[in-house]
């Protein structure tokens, strides 16, 4: 269950550790979550190659709870899931941070 929950939400491990130590679920800022997503993208690219790494990471991006509930997000989600390079995807993530997460 934890493995499935970590798809699109790699911060779950930090939340679990904090909960086990302190008995409460921490509030992890969206900026930190975006850093983890970018790290996950870079690691995917580093393990395979840019094209296949981006293809692999798309399911994680589609599953992330970070973007759920954002109004009028459909076009941005489609663009994010159609990006073919890290530069394209990073530009979209920057846009998301500026427009939706601040």
N, C-alpha and C positions, 0 to 999 in steps of 0.2 A: 504494500500500500504506500509506503514511503517513496519507493522508487517511482511509482506512477504520479504521486503528488509532486515530485521534484521536476517532472516534465513541465517546463514553462514557469516553474517557481523554484529556482535553485536556492533561494533564501530560506526554504523550509528547514534546512539543517540548522541554520542559526536560530530560527524560531524554536525548534525542538530543544536545542541545547539550553537556550535561555529558559524555556518552560521547565525543563528538568531541574535546573539550578535554582530558579526563583518562583516557580509556580504560577507564572503569568506569561501570556503571549506578548512578546515585545512589539512595539510599533516601529517597523523598519521603514525609513523614509523612501519615497518613490525614487529619489536620485540614487540611493544605494542599490535598489532593485534594478535600476537601469544599468548601473555599473556591472552588476552580476550578469545581466543579459548580454551586455557587450563582451564581457570576459568569456561567456559561454560560446558566443559567436566566434571570437578569435581562436579559442581552443578547438572548436569544430573545424575551422579553416586550417589551423595548424596541423591537425591530425590527418586531414585528408588533402584537400586543396580548396581553393576559394569557391569554385562553382559547386562542387559536391557538398562542401561544408555548409554553404548557404542553403542548399536544398535540404540537407539534413536538419538544419536548425529551424526551418519553417514550421514544422509540427510543434516545436517547443513554443514558438512565437504565437501560433494559433491557439495554443492551450493556456497561455499565461493568464492568470486572473488579474494581472496588473491593468489590462486594458478593458476588462469587462465593465459594462455599465457606463462607459463614456458615450455621451450622446453624439450623434452624427459622426461616428468613428468608422463607418463602413468603408468609405473610399480610402481612408488612411490604412485600414487593415488590409484591404486588397492590394494597395501599393506595397505595403510591407511584405506581404506574402508573395509578391511577384518580383521583388528585388533580386538581381543576379550577382551583384558584387557587394563587397563590404562597404565600399564608399556610398553606394546607393542606400543600402540598409542603414548605415550610420546617419546619413542625412535625414532619413525618415524618422529614425529614433530621436535625433536632435529636434526635429519638428514636433514630435509627440511630447517631448519634455517641455518645450517652450509653450506649446498651445494648450496642452491638457493637464500636465502634471505639476504646474506651479501655482 
